[in-house]
Amino acid sequence: MPESLAVHGGTDALGAAPHDFSTNSNACGPCPAALAAVQQADATRYPDPAYTALRVQLAAFHGVEAARIVLAGSASEFIHRVTALAARRGARAVAVPAHGYGDYAQAARAWGLAVHPAPHAGAALHWACEPSSPLGQGDAALACASAGALRVLDCAYQPLRLEGAAPLPERLEGVWQLWTPNKALGLTGVRAAYAIAPQGSGADAADLAALAPSWPVGAHGVALLQAWVQPATQQWLAGCLPRLRDWKERQIALCAALGWQVLPGSQANYFCARPPVAALPELLRDLRAQGIKLRDCASFGLPGVVRMGVLPPASQDALRVAAPGR
């Protein structure tokens, strides 16, 4: 694999794994209403380039003004775009979580910016994710960001929070929120995201919109985001959470039975574990050959650890049979 290629879970050169623990997608999905909307999307026409109706719908869902909604091709696209904005404004450093999504640092390095673990007083762009990935924990680092810095909270896993509470509104004052509903809807192959600008950040929102290519979100992404705000979709998602909690409890018990050390504190539909092996890559290759994929956390700064999305009992049982130490 080229060094420049970012490490991700999901489909690989062998295709889609039958039992893929390597992503954090909602294993109860796909959401029927969202899937139907995507399948019925009119791909013969361009979307409205201003996304007028969609931005109004998203704004109403969050209780904000439509001017505060910035559409993005994906979370990764927005990460690179807001980093470009920071660099254009003279940023020299970015603060990222000690263990977090690699695109935060990748985007910074692409612009020649220094990367520091958050919090860092000299950074002009601060990232946080809550629940965090890969550990699924809280992250209060944004509160320590320097005045005037761009602060972004990645909300990718908020809809899949199984424990704890979402950040309080006062913690979000002055903070951008980045939302990617495709994970919660079990449709990660549809790329679409949006950000909510802090109150009074109209200039930042306009500058980010100006940095975007034309039509960053295609017809299928528009359909996904429109389905996301519908009451039926939210009701379906709420119904998924108790099932995911049960599956998570069962999966943690399985890891304990295999002799794997489960790292504590996850509040989301995934957690990290440390298999008792000397050579983790060999274990992952052996499991992948049997149709089971786990996410190596070395790229997150956690060597010897795997991140495990919560899957249904049938996939857990497949892991039980295939893993050493059973």
KEMI-719982 format. One record per atom (N, C-alpha, C): x, y, z. Coordinates in steps of 0.001 Angstrom, whole numbers, padded with zeros to 6 digits, always signed. Atoms other than C-alpha are relative to their C-alpha. Example, Ala and Ser with C-alpha at 12.3 -4.5 7.8 and 13.67 -1.06 7.14 Angstrom:
BEGIN
+000890-001190+000000 +012300-004500+007800 +000900+001200+000000 -000820-001190-000060 +013670-001060+007140 -000770+001090+000730 
***
This chain:
BEGIN
+000850-001203+000000 +000000+000000+000000 +000878+001243+000000 -000803-001226+000000 +001456+003454-000919 -000116+000723+001330 +000013-000673-001287 +002435+005454+002146 -000993+001156+000022 +000891-001150+000051 +000292+008360+000947 -001472-000394+000109 +001382+000443-000045 -002864+006220+000965 -000456-000136+001436 +000496+000039-001365 -004880+006756+004118 -000545-001382+000339 +000502+001289-000471 -005840+003721+006198 -001459+000160+000406 +001415-000034-000335 -009555+003017+006448 -000502-001424+000198 +000669+001280-000063 -011872+000189+007366 -000890-000189-001220 +000938+000228+001085 -014444-001330+005037 +000574-000828-001130 -000383+000769+001179 -014085-002775+001558 +001479+000185-000312 -001423-000052+000333 -010520-003641+000551 +000230-000726-001317 -000325+000640+001267 -008714-005342-002332 -000676-001352-000161 +000698+001286+000048 -010494-008594-001435 -001509+000165-000125 +001427-000256+000069 -013897-006934-001655 -000580+000303+001373 +000678-000240-001269 -016447-006565+001120 +000054-001263+000849 -000068+001150-000898 -015860-008846+004104 -001405-000386+000448 +001325+000416-000469 -018913-010940+005047 -000288+000444+001437 +000158-000417-001397 -018311-010006+008705 +000988+001138+000239 -000897-001163-000002 -016902-006480+008676 -000161+000794+001286 -000035-000751-001252 -016134-005197+012176 +000807+001288-000139 -000991-001067+000140 -013780-002572+010717 -000601+001376-000204 +000628-001306+000146 -016322+000218+010166 -000978+000220+001150 +000930-000358-001070 -018659+002035+012541 -001410+000224-000529 +001334-000139+000567 -021707+001842+010286 -001030-000714+000875 +001086+000579-000768 -025035+001072+011942 -000332-001389-000539 +000192+001375+000453 -025290-002721+011743 -001459-000383-000107 +001431+000249+000178 -029092-002504+011931 -000468+000462-001375 +000391-000586+001273 -029122-000736+008574 +000075-000977-001148 +000293-001404+000284 -029652+000190+005941 -001397+000417+000448 +001307-000554-000352 -032501+002440+007010 -000922-000132-001212 +000861+000222+001172 -035411+001416+004752 -000429+001288-000697 +000466-001238+000618 -036703+004955+004205 +001118+000713-000739 -001123-000658+000646 -033268+006353+003412 +000449-000771-001236 -000384+000809+001155 -032419+003455+001108 -000969+000221-001151 +000986-000234+001051 -035672+003937-000799 +000189+001378-000634 -000206-001349+000530 -034972+007662-001136 +001200+000047-000930 -001201+000021+000838 -031492+007030-002512 -000275-000738-001311 +000291+000782+001205 -032763+004392-004937 -000909+000748-000958 +000942-000744+000833 -035452+006765-006201 +000541+001362-000436 -000569-001302+000357 -033129+009768-006602 +000108+000139-001520 -000079-000275+001439 -033190+011367-010049 +001446+000339-000358 -001411-000198+000357 -029625+010902-011261 +000166+000578-001397 -000101-000566+001351 -030460+012357-014690 +000158+001511+000010 -000037-001460-000074 -030382+015943-013420 +000996+000452+001075 -000809-000623-001039 -028015+018197-011524 -000891+000380+001184 +000722-000617-001114 -029118+019115-008009 +000064+001532-000118 -000095-001454-000122 -029804+022777-007261 +001396+000330+000524 -001369-000264-000450 -026237+024149-007004 +000080+000739+001328 +000021-000687-001289 -027246+026282-004010 -000620-000865+001096 +000634+000917-000962 -029064+023357-002321 -001002+000746+000881 +000872-000898-000751 -031741+025847-001317 -000959-000760+000914 +000993+000726-000795 -034478+023458-000168 +000673-000896+001031 -000696+000903-000922 -032033+021009+001400 +000547+000764+001199 -000557-000777-001112 -030337+023701+003477 -001104+000478+000935 +001138-000386-000845 -033733+024906+004710 -000447-001185+000853 +000416+001192-000744 -034654+021338+005709 +000985-000337+001106 -001015+000306-001012 -031374+020742+007528 -000016+001046+001114 +000038-001071-000998 -031603+024122+009261 -001192-000170+000934 +001182+000199-000827 -035131+023406+010474 +000198-001182+000949 -000254+001189-000821 -034026+020004+011775 +000846+000350+001220 -000904-000369-001090 -031307+021616+013891 -000422+001284+000720 +000444-001220-000643 -033204+024789+014759 +000944+001163-000179 -000923-001096+000289 -030748+027172+013097 -000430+000671-001299 +000283-000687+001247 -030793+029651+010210 +000643-000756-001165 -000512+000712+001171 -030308+028201+006733 +001371+000511-000421 -001306-000559+000377 -027336+030535+006196 +001149-000667+000741 -001061+000646-000783 -025439+028525+008818 +000311-001409-000501 -000212+001355+000514 -025633+025269+006807 +000953+000052-001190 -000968+000127+001091 -022631+024416+004615 +000028-001457-000442 +000008+001362+000526 -022940+021344+002391 +001423-000449-000328 -001322+000557+000295 -019973+019035+001860 -000151-001346-000691 +000035+001271+000705 -019194+016087-000362 +000099-001180+000939 -000157+001013-001043 -018246+014087+002734 +000666+000693+001173 -000750-000574-001118 -016718+014656+006145 +001438+000260-000405 -001394-000165+000418 -013289+014133+004609 +000162+001221-000898 -000086-001170+000875 -013991+016730+001933 -000057+001279+000818 +000094-001199-000830 -015025+019258+004565 +001274+000189+000817 -001247-000092-000767 -011948+018459+006665 +001091+000652-000843 -001032-000577+000864 -009698+019281+003725 -000348+001447-000357 +000380-001359+000399 -011708+022373+002808 +000191+000990+001140 -000159-000941-001108 -011747+023936+006277 +001482+000153+000348 -001451-000125-000196 -008023+023172+006580 +000587+000971-001021 -000446-000950+001021 -007488+025020+003306 -000340+001426+000408 +000381-001335-000459 -009400+027983+004752 +000942+000486+001086 -000919-000384-001076 -007228+027980+007868 +001371+000356-000565 -001311-000265+000590 -004068+027803+005763 +000013+001325-000754 +000089-001261+000735 -005193+030678+003545 +000026+001196+000939 +000032-001092-000970 -005676+032758+006662 +001265+000078+000839 -001285-000117-000666 -002137+032166+007802 +000258-000990+001110 -000226+001007-001039 -002488+029148+010091 +001342-000684-000210 -001258+000743+000056 +000755+027411+010942 -000087-001352+000676 +000119+001249-000747 -000508+024597+013153 -001464-000380+000169 +001323+000576-000226 -003509+022343+013659 +000082-000905+001220 +000063+000877-001171 -004519+020579+016875 -000994-001118-000276 +000838+001164+000288 -005921+017061+016522 -000066-000892+001238 +000049+000925-001135 -007056+014389+019001 +001218-000914+000031 -001139+000908-000127 -004296+012166+020353 -000242-001284-000771 +000402+001177+000777 -006167+009224+018814 -001245+000397-000776 +001137-000498+000756 -008425+010254+015973 +000122-000278-001479 +000097+000223+001439 -009415+010188+012325 +001215+000593-000704 -001254-000397+000622 -006326+010388+010139 -000100+001173-000945 +000114-001090+000962 -007737+012933+007701 +000243+001364+000627 -000294-001290-000634 -007417+015725+010293 +001473+000365-000229 -001438-000243+000142 -003635+015393+010239 +000428-000029-001464 -000368+000095+001414 -003433+014378+006584 -000264+001315-000716 +000326-001274+000644 -005184+017571+005483 +000971+001090+000433 -000935-001008-000494 -002922+019680+007700 +001360-000140-000676 -001326+000212+000601 +000249+018107+006344 +000002+000319-001486 +000081-000341+001418 -000969+018568+002775 +000205+001495-000231 -000202-001441+000082 -000876+022309+003485 +001269+000447+000713 -001254-000349-000652 +002469+022161+005270 -000165+000533+001403 +000254-000496-001345 +000941+022845+008673 +000511-000992+001034 -000429+000854-001099 +002357+021512+011923 -001224-000640+000642 +001087+000739-000638 +000219+018923+013705 +000378-000253+001452 -000243+000167-001436 -000031+018934+017493 -001177-000717+000645 +001126+000589-000743 -002077+016862+019936 -000798+001092+000699 +000871-000993-000642 -005060+018809+021217 -000054-000229+001503 +000069-001398+000435 -005330+021093+023058 +001397+000579-000219 -001284-000649+000264 -002563+023351+021742 -000259+001481-000237 +000306-001432+000016 -002535+027096+022296 +000382+000661-001312 -000454-000665+001217 -000707+027899+019053 -000715-000424-001260 +000682+000506+001194 -003061+026054+016694 -001140+000932-000396 +001079-000847+000507 -005416+028059+014485 -001225-000812-000408 +001112+000891+000310 -007620+025034+013757 +000048-001155+000995 +000071+001049-001023 -008741+022623+016481 -001087-000997-000377 +000943+001065+000296 -010434+019270+015889 -000339-000782+001258 +000425+000944-001032 -012451+017114+018260 -001093-000867-000601 +001046+000920+000437 -014761+014137+017778 -000611-000610+001251 +000649+000503-001208 -017362+013067+020318 -001327-000669-000347 -001006+000911-000544 -017836+010185+020795 +001197-000116-000947 -001236+000020+000776 -014251+009879+019666 +000143-001316-000756 -000383+001231+000686 -012870+007354+017223 +001518-000094+000052 +000660+001304-000116 -011495+004814+017832 -000550-000338+001389 +000288+000419-001374 -012094+004875+021609 -001449+000201+000408 +001400-000198-000329 -015690+006126+021630 -000241+000804+001256 +000085-000743-001257 -015081+008524+024500 -000358+001462-000237 +000245-001425+000093 -015855+012166+025269 +001272+000754-000330 -001154-000817+000368 -013582+014979+024113 -000336+001458+000298 +000276-001381-000404 -013565+018371+025820 +001122+000955-000410 -001179-000796+000327 -010390+019697+024166 -000343+001339-000644 +000329-001248+000683 -012211+022394+022164 -000127+001171+000965 +000142-001072-000982 -012834+024329+025350 +001321+000689+000289 -001325-000560-000272 -009080+024917+025589 +000604+000706-001211 -000541-000624+001203 -008670+026296+022064 +000196+001493+000206 -000291-001422-000129 -007199+029752+021705 -001087+000835-000650 +001013-000903+000540 -009482+032703+020999 +000297+000285-001469 -000154-000281+001420 -010056+033239+017296 +000299-001213-000846 -000287+001208+000761 -009185+029679+016298 -001279-000592-000566 +001105+000782+000526 -011458+027666+014062 -000109-001271+000832 +000215+001190-000826 -012957+024918+016231 -001088-000845-000646 +000945+000878+000688 -014708+021917+014676 -000223-001253+000831 +000377+001235-000680 -016572+019138+016457 -000569-000961-001037 +000449+001047+000912 -016921+016004+014334 -001092-000801+000712 +001163+000645-000628 -020399+014652+015158 -000382-001299-000693 +000295+001188+000793 -020113+011522+013016 -000725-001074+000791 +000540+001115-000784 -021034+009207+015889 -001011+000433+001054 +001018-000439-000941 -023432+011365+017890 -001304-000779-000163 +001268+000726+000132 -026472+009621+016369 +000081-001448+000460 -000188+001388-000406 -024993+006247+017363 +000532-000099+001424 -000408+000012-001404 -024227+007193+020960 -000926-000944+000768 +000764+000981-000764 -025331+004309+023201 +000014+000288+001489 -000105-000361-001414 -024291+005799+026545 +000369+001470+000085 -000402-001384-000206 -023652+009221+028040 -000957+000966-000668 +000851-001059+000535 -025032+012498+026776 +000766+000816-001024 -000603-000867+000999 -024397+014776+023829 +000572+001252+000670 -000556-001232-000568 -022299+017925+024419 -001082+001032+000277 +000975-001011-000374 -024245+020653+026194 +000071+001190-000967 +000007-001117+000954 -025311+023651+024046 +001071+001049+000281 -001006-001030-000292 -022977+026012+025892 +001401-000413-000447 -001300+000467+000480 -020035+023821+024895 +000144+000192-001498 -000038-000117+001452 -020965+024330+021245 +000043+001445-000470 -000081-001397+000398 -020855+028128+021306 +001352+000259-000665 -001230-000283+000736 -018321+029210+018713 +000609-001204-000668 -000537+001242+000536 -017876+025629+017482 -000776-000425-001245 +000611+000608+001173 -018543+024230+014014 -000405-001431+000339 +000434+001390-000134 -020514+020976+013961 +000008-000650-001384 -000094+000734+001264 -019759+018450+011203 -000808-001290+000116 +000927+001132-000071 -022505+015869+010533 +000103-000870-001250 -000064+000973+001098 -022273+012704+008398 -000991-001128+000289 +001024+000973-000386 -025548+010740+008675 +000126-001375-000638 -000025+001292+000691 -024524+007912+006343 +000372-001165+000923 -000331+001078-000934 -023015+005911+009228 -001231-000419+000793 +001182+000300-000806 -026149+006161+011349 -001071-000700-000823 +001022+000570+000865 -028279+005159+008363 +000444-001301-000649 -000494+001236+000593 -026108+002193+007379 +000207+000088-001496 -000166-000241+001436 -025370+003716+003962 +001302+000751-000247 -001274-000714+000088 -021694+004628+004107 +000493+000170-001429 -000406-000177+001388 -021335+004206+000340 -000551+001253-000638 +000533-001269+000503 -023387+007373-000156 +000745+001116+000711 -000859-001029-000568 -021080+010334+000363 -000755+001324+000045 +000683-001279-000181 -022744+013429+001785 +000175+000434+001440 -000178-000528-001352 -022214+015679+004791 -000430+001462+000010 +000275-001427-000121 -022989+019119+006130 +000590+000489+001314 -000522-000627-001216 -021611+021516+008702 -000930+001123+000412 +000775-001097-000553 -023364+023964+010978 +000975+001046+000531 -000888-001074-000430 -021550+027260+011382 -000442+000534+001350 +000388-000644-001257 -021446+028862+014823 -000756+001296-000274 +000709-001280+000115 -023712+031854+015401 +001013+001119-000226 -000882-001126+000268 -022090+034947+013927 +001187-000321-000870 -001137+000404+000846 -019748+033035+011582 -000362+000038-001471 +000435-000091+001382 -021344+034136+008346 +001147+000150-000982 -001135-000184+000908 -018026+035209+006836 +000725-001318-000224 -000640+001306+000140 -016477+031815+007539 -000829-000914-000890 +000866+000858+000802 -019502+030040+006044 +000069+000396-001470 -000076-000466+001379 -019340+032189+002922 +001332-000372-000629 -001318+000353+000530 -015607+031595+002531 +000100-001497-000283 -000017+001444+000237 -016067+027841+002888 -000829-000372-001214 +000821+000256+001174 -018866+027868+000324 +000749+000392-001273 -000762-000453+001166 -016602+029796-002045 +001127-000951-000351 -001083+000961+000243 -013884+027148-001656 -000505-001327-000552 +000553+001283+000431 -016249+024320-002630 -000055-000090-001517 +000265+000186+001427 -016421+022831-006117 -001495+000096-000267 +001420+000007+000341 -019701+023024-007971 -000609-001360+000324 +000736+001217-000332 -022254+020468-006804 +000820-000986+000838 -000763+000951-000807 -020223+018911-003965 -000804-001226+000403 +000870+001118-000347 -023234+016697-003152 -000863-000342-001207 +000796+000425+001139 -024837+014657-005920 -001426-000336+000386 +001418+000262-000216 -028446+013594-006295 -000237-001041+001083 +000185+001047-000999 -028026+010487-004154 +000319+000520+001405 -000316-000604-001292 -026376+012461-001361 -001102+000935+000472 +001121-000870-000359 -029183+015019-001455 -001155-000832+000532 +001093+000867-000440 -031732+012215-001160 +000274-000562+001391 -000361+000523-001318 -029856+010761+001812 -000231+001049+001084 +000133-001049-001006 -029748+014079+003663 -001452+000424+000191 +001416-000316-000153 -033402+014812+002943 -000717-001084+000803 +000602+001090-000770 -034342+011383+004298 +000417+000073+001460 -000540-000062-001355 -032165+011973+007367 -000881+000812+000941 +000751-000906-000874 -034379+014763+008700 -001461-000400+000171 +001395+000398-000079 -037658+012896+008309 -000298-000710+001330 +000345+000650-001273 -039479+011791+011506 +000072-001518-000048 -000039+001466+000088 -039786+008190+010258 +001432-000518+000087 -001400+000404-000056 -036024+007992+009798 +000534+000102+001423 -000464-000176-001369 -035346+009351+013266 -000631-001030+000938 +000641+001044-000799 -037861+006922+014749 +000673-001352-000222 -000722+001249+000305 -036132+004024+012981 +001334-000024+000732 -001305-000064-000656 -032771+005171+014325 -000146-000191+001504 +000220+000161-001437 -034104+005458+017869 -000283-001453+000350 +000282+001407-000239 -035374+001896+017572 +001211-000892-000135 -001229+000791+000162 -031906+000692+016568 +000847-000024+001273 -000955-000159-001088 -030137+001890+019704 -000114-001085+001070 +000053+001082-000983 -031504-000670+022208 +000576-001315-000526 -000543+001225+000577 -030629-003500+019831 +001522+000064-000062 -001449-000152+000050 -027122-002125+019334 +000619-000135+001391 -000514+000157-001372 -026680-001904+023121 +000093-001469+000379 -000014+001430-000313 -027590-005570+023470 +001122-000705-000758 -001059+000629+000798 -025270-006588+020642 +001383+000388+000532 -001291-000448-000517 -022459-004498+022110 +000358-000766+001274 -000255+000739-001242 -022798-006154+025524 +000420-001436-000313 -000340+001373+000394 -022715-009581+023872 +001391-000068-000617 -001288-000003+000694 -019703-008650+021730 +001148+000228+000977 -001027-000218-001021 -017727-007350+024713 +000218-001283+000799 -000128+001266-000712 -018466-010596+026539 +000754-001023-000836 -000733+000900+000891 -017212-012522+023511 +001489+000291+000038 -001415-000366-000035 -013949-010583+023509 +000648-000461+001311 -000526+000445-001284 -013488-011314+027213 +000207-001505+000009 -000119+001454+000049 -014101-015010+026578 +001183-000438-000855 -001151+000306+000852 -011419-014945+023876 +001321+000426+000633 -001205-000483-000655 -008955-013369+026308 +000484+001334-000527 -000360-001303+000529 -008992-010001+024534 -000307+001061+001049 +000190-001083-000958 -008566-006923+026731 -000825+001106-000648 +000864-001056+000529 -011436-004495+026086 +000374+001322+000660 -000324-001319-000538 -010444-000843+026469 -001289+000666+000465 +001250-000516-000565 -013009+000881+028703 -000366+001373-000553 +000421-001377+000229 -015047+004017+028150 -000774+000274-001262 +000715-000288+001243 -016721+003583+024769 -001470+000288+000266 +001401-000388-000121 -020089+005341+024562 -000773-000242-001296 +000583+000090+001335 -020768+004449+020931 -000181-001454-000436 +000258+001331+000547 -021527+001473+018676 +001291-000678-000473 -001293+000617+000283 -017874+000402+018622 +000851+000113+001252 -000930-000065-001121 -015042-000208+021050 +001330-000567-000468 -001328+000502+000326 -011371-001139+021089 +000359-001176+000907 -000434+001164-000759 -009779-004386+022219 +001437-000350-000388 -001389+000387+000229 -006269-005778+022512 +000092-001540+000019 -000147+001451+000029 -005931-009409+021346 +001353-000415+000586 -001258+000432-000621 -003254-011395+023233 +000911-000700-000997 -000873+000564+001028 -001007-011900+020213 +001230+000879-000144 -001241-000755+000196 +002561-010882+019455 +000004+000730-001328 -000014-000572+001350 +001899-010143+015788 -001440+000231-000457 +001382-000304+000358 -001449-008429+015241 -000243-000074-001500 +000266+000088+001447 -001060-008081+011434 -000246-001426-000480 +000212+001392+000408 -000808-011861+011120 -001394-000466+000399 +001346+000359-000426 -003990-012332+013144 -001036+000613-000929 +000974-000670+000855 -005822-009787+011013 -000042-000627-001387 -000024+000673+001305 -004675-011496+007794 -000710-001348+000072 +000646+001308-000143 -005796-014889+009085 -001515+000149+000085 +001438-000215-000126 -009203-013567+010072 -000607+000493-001308 +000525-000526+001276 -009594-011663+006800 -000170-001130-001010 +000116+001139+000910 -008986-014904+004899 -001245-000833+000297 +001209+000725-000394 -011968-016317+006805 -001254+000885-000057 +001152-000870+000197 -014233-013401+005890 -000286+000952+001134 +000200-000867-001167 -013734-011378+009075 +001030+001118-000051 -000931-001133+000056 -012236-007886+009081 -000129+000844+001256 -000091-000897-001149 -011120-005845+012096 +000846+001202-000397 -000744-001227+000309 -009643-002327+012110 +001227+000104+000881 -001258-000188-000717 -005993-002141+013097 +000092+001460+000435 -000038-001371-000528 -005606+000922+015345 +001405+000597+000030 -001350-000561+000021 -001894+001446+014701 +000004+001398-000610 +000040-001323+000633 -002751+004383+012426 -000647+001036+000903 +000561-000904-000999 -004671+005891+015359 +000984+000257+001136 -000959-000127-001094 -001552+005671+017533 -000232-001004+001111 +000276+001046-000986 -002715+002499+019314 +000446-001351-000562 -000476+001281+000533 -000499-000371+018129 -000437-001170+000870 +000412+001192-000716 -001637-003851+019066 -001463-000022+000366 +001406-000149-000360 -005258-002697+019363 -000842-000049-001273 +000952-000030+001105 -008262-003283+017093 -001238+000763+000422 +001312-000609-000221 -011419-001213+016780 -001035-000941-000590 +001025+000953+000412 -014567-003311+016526 -001360+000672-000030 +001374-000426+000097 -017843-002010+015199 -000908-001109+000499 +000926+000992-000537 -020768-003737+016872 -000796-000622-001149 +000713+000745+001037 -022243-006438+014602 -001005-000958+000631 +001005+000930-000522 -025164-008863+014953 +000623-001294+000519 -000520+001237-000584 -024781-012167+016844 +000588-000978-001013 -000527+000946+000983 -024235-014182+013648 +001452+000320-000352 -001385-000390+000290 -021085-012203+012841 +000892-000211+001212 -000770+000254-001215 -019951-012395+016447 +000330-001489+000130 -000238+001439-000086 -020339-016165+016329 +001052-000441-001003 -001031+000309+000993 -018241-016286+013157 +001381+000358+000542 -001265-000380-000614 -015497-014437+015025 +000393-000987+001079 -000268+000958-001071 -015793-016817+017955 +000641-001285-000577 -000511+001229+000606 -015151-019794+015651 +001384+000212-000604 -001234-000229+000742 -012317-018181+013694 +001160+000465+000860 -001074-000621-000778 -010342-016434+016448 +000770-001037+000795 -000771+000889-000884 -007485-018184+018237 -000387+000244+001454 +000336-000124-001401 -008103-018847+021909 -001430-000334+000307 +001405+000341-000220 -011693-019953+021404 -000141-001250+000882 
***
